[in-house]
Amino acid sequence: MKTNGVITLSPFKGKVKLKRSVNRVIDPHGAVIGGVSAYNIYDLNGEKIAGLSHVEKTPKGDVRRYEGYRSFLVKDGLLTLENGGVLGRVVARKERGAFVPAAIALSLLIVAILVITAVLGFPAPVPVSGDERPVLTIRSEGEEWGVSQDLGVFSGSICPGSNNLDDPYDLEIENPTEYEMEYTLTLTDNNSWNGRSPLEYRLKMNNVYIGETNGWTAMADTGNVISFYGIHFTPGSSHIITIEWRWPFESGNDGSDTQAGHANGIYRLNVKVSASIVGQE
């Protein structure tokens, strides 16, 4: 991988340390100069050198201004200096994937309290005064995400024998309210070849495996839905959820694995978080 240290301030030792959720910036000669996320600009060492200042709406699209040791602009897919000098092209994560895009669709859903109470059998909710509503905050790799966001759970192609055990994906889920809350975490998936899901998953909460088996669960064996219910939140607390995945090399499903590999298609994992306020004894 060619690199260009034009925006890197500290000594660079030759290995790019950008997180998977960060879009690479490539100079006109094909060298990586750093990365851009929704909120920050990073150098080759993965160090933040500028933060988002504001977003300007224009007829041609958004122009994002980042302030730091220098002033940067991101417009028309290019990272430029304030004076207009072009540094490089911002390469979206989806351009880096072959078989699987480096993305996960994340949706945060706060369901009507009475509905979720009836469905899940939670205790009667405590009253919520005024316009106040329960909220959850979700962060990944140090950045806060909105209702729907692409995250780098997968990086590049996947195939039989591949996994993310050396670099699992973490989400931090925080209850910033004064209420006791419970939430449900649900994983579902889909693929473009309409075949059997080849992946297995297991999750940790605060570094401890959760679920009935504390082991691997194949998506195809659960109707493509894996759910974790009744995860408790005290006021102001947070949990680190670690997502681990693997594609077993000898899964016993050679036919469907071959179909998936030949499809050269897209696989997407969806994560949904549903929360409710719970009553106090």
N, C-alpha and C positions, 0 to 999 in steps of 0.2 A: 504494500500500500504506500503510495507516494504521499508525502505530507509537505505542508508549507507553513512555517511558523510566523507568518505575518502578523497574527493577532495574539500569539502566545508570548506571555511576558516572562515566565520563569523557565529555567532549563528544561528542555524536552528530551526524554530518554529513548525515544523511538517507538513507543507503543501508545497508540491513541486510546484514551480512557473515557471516551464519551459514553454516556448511558444509552441503553437501547431505545429509550423513549425520545431521544434527541435526534432531530433531523440533521444530517451531515451537510456541511457547506463545502462545495468543490470549486476550486479555482479554474480558470480557463485552460490550464494544462492538465487537469484531471487529478490534482492533488487535494487532499483533505486539509482544510485550514482550521476547522473547528465545528461547532454545532449550534443550532438554534432550536429552542423550545418555545412554547406559547408565552413563557414569562422571562426567559433568560437567554443570554448568549454565552457560550463556553469556548475555552481554548482547547488545544490538543491534549492538555493534561486533565481535562474535565473540570477546570476551575472556572467559576462564573466571573465574567469580566464586564457584564452589563446586564441591567434588568429592565423590564418593560416599563416605559414611562407613560405612554398613552397610545391609543389607536385612532388614527384619523380616517374617517370615512370619505372616500372620493368616488366619482363616477366610474373609475376603472377598478375599484376595489379598495380594500383596506391597506393603509400604510402604517406599519408598526414601528414606533420609535423606542429604541433602547438606550439608556443612559448608563455610563460607567466611566472607565478611564478614557474612553472616547465615545462619541455619539454615533450610533448606527441606525440605519433604516432597513426594514425589510419590505420590499414592494415588488410586485410582478415576479415573485419567486426569486428575487436577487437580494443578497446582503450587500449593502453599500455603506460608505461613509456619508456623513452629513453633507459633505461637499459634492456628493454624487459619484465619487470614485467607486467602481464596482470591485468587490472583493471576491465574490463567487456566487454560484447557484445553490439555492437551498434544495436538497434532495429529500423529498418526502419519504417516510418510512416504507410506504407501500411499494415504492420503486425498488426496494432492496430485497424483496421476497421473490422466491422462485415458485416453490410449491405452496408455501403458506405465507401470507403477509404478516409482517411484524406488527400485529394489531390484535386487540381484544375489545369488543364493544362493551362498554360499561354503562349501565343505567342505574341511577339512584332514584328510587321510587318510595315516597312516603304515602302509604295508602290510607284511606279514611279510617279513623281510629275504630269506630264501631264495627265496620266491616271486617277489619283484620282481627278484632277481638272475637267476633262470632266465628270466623273461619278457623282460627288457631286456638280458640279456647283460652285466651289470656284472661286474667282478672279484669274486673271493671276498670276502665281508665279513670285516672284522676282528671278533674276539670282543667281545661285550658282557658285562661282568662283572656279577654280581648281578642286581638287578631293573632296572638302568639300561636305558633305551630311547632311541633317537634321537627328537628332537623338532624341530619347526619352530615359529617364532613368526611370526605374521602381524599386521601393523598397517596401519591405513588411517586417514588424516587424524589421526594422532597417537594413535589408540586401538587397543588390542590386542583381537583377536577370538578367539572360541572355535571349536568344531568347525563350527558352522553359524551364519551371520549374514547379515542383510540389509544391503546396502551401496548407497550412492547413485551407481551408475554412470550411471543415467539420471535425468533430472530433468524431470518433466511428460510431455507428449505428444511422440511422434516421428512424422515423416512424410517423404516423399521430399524430399531436399535437406538434411535435418537431420544434424548431427554433433556431436561433442564436442571438436573440435580446439582450440577456445579454452579449454577447461577439461577436459583429459583426466583419467582416473582413475588414481591411483597406489596400489599396494600395496607395502609393504615386507616382504620375506620374509627372516628371519634364521635362521642356523644357530647356536644358542647353545651347541653342544656342542663337545667336543674331537675329534670325528671328522670325517674327510673324508666329504662326502655328495654325492649327485647327486639331482636331483629332476626330475619331469616336470610340466609345467603344461598342463592340458587345458581348452579352452573347448567347451562344448556349449550348445545352446539349444532351446527349445520355445515353442510359442504355442498360444493357445486356439482359433484358427480352423483348425488342422491344415493350413495352407497352406505355401507356400514361404517360407523365412526371407528377409527383405528386407535384412538388415544385412551389412556387411563389417567386418572387423577387421584391425588390425595392432598389434603389441606392441613396446615398447622395453624393454630391460634396461639400467639405468644410462644412460639417454638415447641408447642405440644400438639401432636396429631389429634384431629377431631374426626368424629364419625363413628359409626357402629363398629367397623372393623379395624379402624386405625391403620388401614392398609390401602392398597390400590383398588380403585373402583373403575370398571370399564364403562364408558358412556353407553355403549351399545347394549349393555346388560341391564340398564336402568331406564330404558325408554328415552335415552338421551337427556335425562334430567337427574342431577345430583343436588340434593338440598340438605341444608344444615339448619335445624329449627331451634328456636328458643335460646339464642345466644344472648346472654344478659349483659346489660350496660348499666353501671352506676353513673350518677351525674358526673360529668366532667371527665369520664374515663375514656380510654381508647384501647383498641386491639390491633395487633399486627397479624394480618392474614397472609400466609405464605401459600402460593399455588405451585404445586409440583406436577409435572406431566411426563409421560413416557409413551413411546410406541414400542411395545415389546417386539424383540427381534423374532421370537418364535411364539406368536400369539395363538397358533392353532387355527388361524383364519387366513390361510395363504391366498385363497381365491379373492377375498375382499381386499386384502392388503395389496395384491397385485393390481386390482382394479383401481384402487386409490392412487397408487404410484404412477400408473399409466395415464391417469386422468390429467395430471399436471394442473390440478384445479386449486380451488381456494377453500380453506378450512377456517371456520370462525368460531371462537368461543365467546359466549355471552355470559356476563355476570350481572345478577340483579340483587339488590339489597332492599328488603322491605322492612319497615320499622313501625313500631307502635309504642305509645306510652302505656305502661302497665300500672295497675292500682297498687297502693301501699296497704300492707296488712293493718 
